[in-house]
Amino acid sequence: MAKKRTKADRLERQTEQLGKRVDRQPDEIEKEPSTLAPTSDEPTVLIPIEQQIQQRAYELYEQRGRPDGHDLDDWLQAECEIKGTQANAAAA
């Protein structure tokens, strides 16, 4: 029988994943960060795509009511939305 994941297990896995991200070599990190379009006359702020995806995934998590167990779903949905937005902006 599969072991039920606890909140502590999930936090441990996330901590491990964050550690792996920090350990990446410079050539593995995006050379040019992505940008979000400014909403007004504000200057353009450069935000790495991974951070944009992380922020959107967290928004999806909160919209769902903050239940555990959907982190991968939220991440993949956010990734599709962010990369789709960038592709549409590049095509325009």
Secondary structure, DSSP 8 states (H G I E B T S, - for coil): ------HHHHHHHHHHHHHHHHT--GGGS-SS--EE--SSSS--EE--HHHHHHHHHHHHHHHTTS-TT-HHHHHHHHHHHHHHHHHHHHH-
